């Protein structure tokens, strides 16, 4: 009985921990013929202040090579969800998709990733 209670408590703690990861709500890209793109990424996160906030999103190739990074310099406690842009991103012509990853200052990279297809 005590083992069951401890297991349930542990599972509840883990689910609460992951529930506070940053979520990628929407991604839009506008690209030129030369594949120079502007990305608009909308995130949702339970920012609590400077100690816990969504602090960046990144664009990767399918082979996990970093293409570009958008650093978020402050918390967005009262602005949820929020959208931030990054322009001048050069996407190699051979790629048919990129992967957007989000990060927060406590949990690191979110398990939520967004695949953007061209």
N, C-alpha and C positions, 0 to 999 in steps of 0.2 A: 504494500500500500504506500509506504513512504517513497519507494523507488518511483512509483507512478506519479506521485505528487511532484517529486523533483524533476522527472522527465517533462511533465506538463509545464512546469515553471520555466525550465530551460527552453523548451520550444516556444513559449510565449515571449521570452526575452529575445530570442533570435528573430522571431517574426517582427517584433517591434523594431529591432535594429535595422532590418532590411526595409521596413515600411518607410523609413526616413531617407532612403536613397533618392537622389535626384532622378526625375523622370523626363524623358524627351517626348514632348507633346506633338510637335510638328517641325518639319524641315522643308524649306523652300529654297530652290537655287535658281539663279538666273545666269546663264552662261553665254559667252560670245562664241562665234564660230571657232575661235582659237582655243576654246575650253578654259577661258579665264572666267571664273565664277564669283558671284556674290551669294553667300549663304545667309539665310535668316533661320535661326534655330530658336524654338520656343521651349523653355524648360519650366518645370514645376518642382518646387522643393520647399520643405518646411524650414526655411531659413529662420534661425533664432537670434541671429546677431553675428558679431565678428568671430565667435567661437565655433559656429556651425552654419556654413552657407555654401551654396553651389558656386564653385570658384573657377570653373573652366569647362569648355567643351572643345573637342578635337575631331579632326577629319582624318581618317585612315584609309589606306588601300585595303583590298580584301586580304592581302598578305601581311597585314598589320604594320605597314610602314606609315609613319606619321607624315601627313601632307601639310596640315595647318592647325594652328591652335588659337582659340579665342579665350583670353584670360578675363575673368570677371573679378573686378577689383574691390567689390563691396557687397554686403548682403542686400537682399531684396525682400525684406521681412514683410512689407505691406504692398508688394507689387508681385502678385502671383496669379497665374503664370506670367512669365516675362519673356520677351524676345530680344535677342541681340544678334547683330550682323557681323559678318566678316567678308571683306571684298578682296579682290586680287588673288584669289585662290586658283592656282594653275593645276588643272586635272589632266593627267596624261590621257591622250586620245585612245589608248588601248583599253582603258578602264570602262566598264559598263555600269559600275556602281562604286560607291564609297560607303564607309561606315562611320557614323557619328557616335562618339562616346562622350558621356558627361561625367563630371567629377565633383565631389564635395569635400569640404575640409575635414570631415570626420570619417566618413565611410570610404573615401577614395573613389575609385571608378564604380559607377553603377552597373548592376547586372543588366540594366535596360540599355540596349543599343538600337540605333536606327539605321537601316540600310536604305540609302538613297540611290535609286536607279536612274540612269540617264537614258 
